């Protein structure tokens, strides 16, 4: 399945295919398709969903293992060029903002051996979870049934889904979104105010 996806996606900057998950949750929150205006319509669940995926050692984890953290959940694959390109940025986000309560988690929808080899090559220090169909099921659990790689889910420290950024993340986009998440967690903005601020701000930023 993934081989076919990679072949179809070759040469594209934003990879999209359809996941027909029978148990996708009822959607609740509109997603922000920043940087990917041609991405298919989707809605997000309101809070971090329950699912478990294996880490590089085979141990199962749920996102609840990082309860109390504002999550940056990045869905990616080793065959995806924009995914590979944004990994250094994700590394910096973890290094620079981990102490503030942010946590980057990579979810690799890919073959385990390829993920581990690439993670070792890139010295990825943030947690990695992985699975082929299981990774697609995790995307569906967020309410996303048309998956484009890469995409990144941002939550606040209470586990509420703030926004989904579709496509490669850039530093200005990350700075804008993390600033709004800080405002939510500090009480300076409501969730709706932060989403509106993010949507307006992303519209003024370059997508690449």
N, C-alpha and C positions, 0 to 999 in steps of 0.2 A: 504493500500500500504506500509506504513512504517513498519507495523508489519511484513509483509512478508520479507521486506528488512532486518530487524533486525534478523529474524530467519536465513536467508541465511548467514548473516554476522557473526553470533555468533562464537567466537573463533578465528576470523581472526584479524591480526594486521593492515590490510588496507582494508577497505570495498569498494567494487566497484559494481555499478549497472548502468543500462543504462536508460537515460532519453531521450525520444523521443519528444523533443520540436519542434513544427512546426515553431516557429518563432525565432530559433537560429540565431544570426548575422553571417555575413560572417567572417571567421577567418582571422587574420592578422599576429599575432606574435607567433612564436613557443614557447611553454611552456617548462619549465625545470622540468622534472619529478624526482626531487631529492629525493632519499630515496625510490623510488618506481619504479625500472627499469622495472617491469612487468606491470606497469600501461598502459592502452590503449593510443594510440597516440591521441594527442589533439593539438589544436592551440588556442591562446588567442587573444582577441580583443586588439587593440592598446591602447585604453583609457578606463577609467572607464565608464561602460555602465549605461544607464538610467533604473532604476527600483525602486519600492517603496515597503517597507515591514513595518509591524507594530512593534513597540517597546513593552516593557512589559506593558505599559499603554494603548496600542491600538492606539497610535499616529503613523501616517505614516511618514516614512523617506526615503529619497534617499541618496546615498553616496555623492551627491552634497552638502548635509548639512555640510560636513566636507571639503569643498573646501579650498585648500591651505595647507592641511595636507598631509603628506606622510602616506598612509593608510596601515594597516596590517589587511586584511579582512579574518577572519578565519571561514570556513564552518565546522560545527560540528553537533553532535546529542548526546542526553543524553545517548543513548544506546550503544554508541561507546566508548570502553575502552581507546584507544589511544587519543581520543578527550578529555576525562576527565583527562587523565594524563597530557596533555600539558597545561591545563588551568592555573595552577600556574605560568608557564613560561609566558604566555600571560599577566597575572596580573603584573608580574615583568616588562615586556617590557613597559607596559603602565605607571607604576609608575616611572621607571627609565628614560624613553625616551620621555614621553609626553611633557615635557618642551622643547624638541628640535624640536617639530613639528610633531612627530609621533602620530598616533591615531589607536589603536586597535578597531576593530568592529567585534563582533561575529555574524555570521548568522547561526541560529539554524534551521536545516531542521528537524523539530520535532513537537510534540504536544505542544501547548502553555502552558498548565498547568504543564506539566513535565519540560519544560524549566524554567519557573518561579520558581518552587519548587527547582530545582537544583541550579539555580542562587542564590537563597536566602541561600541555604545550603553552597555554596562555597563563598558567599559574592563577587560575580563578580561585579566589579566596572566599567568596561568599557561598552560602549553601546552594547546592544543586540537587534538584529532584528530577526524576526522569521516568519516561515510559512512552511507548508508542501509542497504542490505543488508549492506554491509561492517561497519557498526556492530553489527548483529544477530549477524553471524558472530563478532565479537569477544566479545560476551556469551556465545555458545555455546562459544567457546574456553575460557572460564572455567568451563564446566560448567553454565551457567545457560540452560535452554531455554524457560523461561517468564519473559519479561522484564517487570519492573515499573519504571517511572520515577518518581522517580530511584532509583538504587541505587549504592552505593559499595563498592569493594573496597579493603581495607587489606592491605598486605604489610609484611614486615620488610625490613631492609636486605640480606638474603641472597636476596630474591626469593621467599620462602615466603608463600603466601596465609594470612593470619591470620583474617580474618573478612569477611563481606559484610553490610553494613547495608542493609536493604531499606526504602525510603521516605525521606522528607525527613530529613536529618541535622540535629541540634540541637547547640548548643555543649556542653552537658553530656555528650551521647553522644560527641561528637568528643574531648573532653578525656579521657574514660574510655578510649576505644580507643587514642588516641595515647599515653597513659600506659603502657598495657600493651605497646604496640609498643616503647616506650623500654626497658621492663624486659626484653623479649626481647633487644633489641640489646645491652644492657649485661650480659646474662647473669644478671640477677636473677630471671628467670622462664624456665621452659621454654615452648615453644610451646603445649603442652597446658595448662599452668598458666595462661598468659595467656588462652587461649580460655575456660577455665572462669571466670576472673575477669571477663572481658568479659560472658559470658552472664549471670552472677549480677548484675553491676552494672547492665546494661541493663534487667534485669527490674524494678529498683527505680526507674528513671527514667521521667518522663513521655515519651510518644511524640511529642508535638507541641510 
